[in-house]
Each structure stands twice: as structure tokens, then as C-alpha cells.
Amino acid sequence: MSLNEEDNFLEEDDDEGIELKTIPISEYVKLRREQRKQEQQAFEDKLKVLKEKTAKLKRELGYKD
């Protein structure tokens, strides 16, 4: 057996111990929806901060809205 064959053999052994968790589609959709809400909230928070910084810089530089 060559080294490459041994490496492949060892990799296959590692995969055997992994159990895949299955969840119903409805549960997956619920999890993704919650994750998306969190991502959206984080995005909106960052956007708010950037808008505030932009407004402050515009005031400091004398731009008119």
C-alpha cells in the first residue's frame, strides 16, 4: 500500500465515527428564519452607526443636507 492509499484509508476511518443529525424541514426553516432575523438586526445596527457617523462628518465639513 502506498502512502496515498494509506492516507485515504485513514480519512475513511475518520468519517465513519461522524453521525449526521437530521432535522425536519420545518425546524430548519425556523432556525434559518431566526438566524436571518439576527443577521438583519446586526446589519441595521451597523447601518445606523454608519449613518450617524456620516451625518456628523457632513456637519463638521460644512455640507448641507
C-alpha positions, 0 to 999 in steps of 0.5 A: 500500500502506498502512502496515498492509499494509506492516507485515504484509508485513514480519512475513511476511518475518520468519517465513519465515527461522524453521525449526521443529525437530521432535522425536519424541514420545518425546524430548519426553516425556523432556525434559518428564519431566526438566524436571518432575523439576527443577521438583519438586526446586526446589519441595521445596527451597523447601518445606523452607526454608519449613518450617524457617523456620516451625518456628523462628518457632513456637519463638521465639513460644512455640507448641507443636507 
